[in-house]
Amino acid sequence: MINININKTDLTAMCELKVILKGKTIMEDVVRLTADKDAIKLQSILGETKTVHGRIVDINITKQEAIIDG
């Protein structure tokens, strides 16, 4: 989460990611990725979890996506 204070006004921007594996979106609204060897645990903003196998190739906050190679 990014908090910006401009002229005493707080603006909050959430950074949820779309996770892509083998060219297909496998999960959206991901706020946490945890890597352990070749397993990557994904967690959504609502607490949904999914574990995939592979390696993180790219995380692009501007595009709001994470690319996993598996």
N, C-alpha and C positions, 0 to 999 in steps of 0.2 A: 504494500500500500504506500502511496506517495501522498504526503501532506504538503500543501503549498499555502503559505500565508501571504496574501497580497492585500495591502491596505486594510489590515485587520479583518480580512475575510478568509476563512479556512475553506480550501477546496480539497476534496479527496478523490483520488483516481485509483481504481482497482486495476490490477494487472493479472487477469486470468488468461491462461494459455490454452490454445488448441494443440493437442499432441498428435503428431502425424507419424505413422509407422508404415513403411512400404507404400508410401503415396496415399494412404487412406487415413482419415481422421478417426482415431480410436477413442478419444475422450475430449470433452470440452470443459471450459470453466475450471481448469486445473490451477491450483494455487501453490502446490508443493510437489516437487520431484525429489525422491530420495534414492540415490544409487548405492547398491551394495554388490560389488563384483559385476556380474552380467545381468542382475535383476534391478529393475527400476520400478519403484512404487510411486504411483500417481495418486494424488488426493485432490478432489474437487472442493469448491467453495462450500458445498453442502455436506462434506465429509465422506462422500462416496470414494472408495479406493479400488484400484486395479493394479496388478503387478504384471509387467511385461519383461521380456528378456531381450537384451541388446545393449547398445551404447548410445549415449547422448551425442549427437553430431552437432547440433546447433540449437541455441535458445535465442530467439529474436523478440525482444520486448516490444519493439516498434510494430512488428507484424503480429504480435501476440500469438506466437507459435513456437513449439519445440519439436525438433526433428529427431527421431530415434531410428537408428539403423539396426535391424535385427535380422 
